Amino acid sequence: MRTIMCASARTHTHKALLFVMHVARLWYIINSDLD
């Protein structure tokens, strides 16, 4: 049970990291377009 929780938490953190990177990339593109 603990192993499953740990694995799901790791997957959730990985997805959150990917989402943050995606938003940061979009923000970077938008900012560079404004220049």
C-alpha positions as CSV (number, residue, x, y, z in Angstrom):
1,M,0.0,0.0,0.0
2,R,2.7,2.5,0.9
3,T,4.6,1.6,-2.3
4,I,1.6,2.4,-4.4
5,M,1.1,5.7,-2.6
6,C,4.7,6.6,-3.1
7,A,4.6,5.7,-6.8
8,S,1.4,7.7,-7.4
9,A,2.8,10.7,-5.5
10,R,6.0,10.5,-7.6
11,T,3.8,10.4,-10.8
12,H,1.8,13.4,-9.6
13,T,4.9,15.4,-8.8
14,H,6.3,14.5,-12.2
15,K,3.1,15.7,-13.9
16,A,3.1,18.9,-11.9
17,L,6.7,19.5,-12.9
18,L,5.9,19.0,-16.6
19,F,2.9,21.4,-16.2
20,V,5.1,24.1,-14.6
21,M,7.7,23.7,-17.3
22,H,5.0,24.0,-20.0
23,V,3.6,27.1,-18.5
24,A,7.0,28.6,-18.1
25,R,7.8,27.9,-21.8
26,L,4.5,29.5,-22.9
27,W,5.2,32.5,-20.6
28,Y,8.7,32.8,-22.2
29,I,7.3,32.7,-25.7
30,I,4.6,35.3,-24.9
31,N,7.2,37.6,-23.3
32,S,9.6,37.3,-26.3
33,D,6.7,38.0,-28.7
34,L,5.9,41.2,-26.8
35,D,9.4,42.6,-27.4
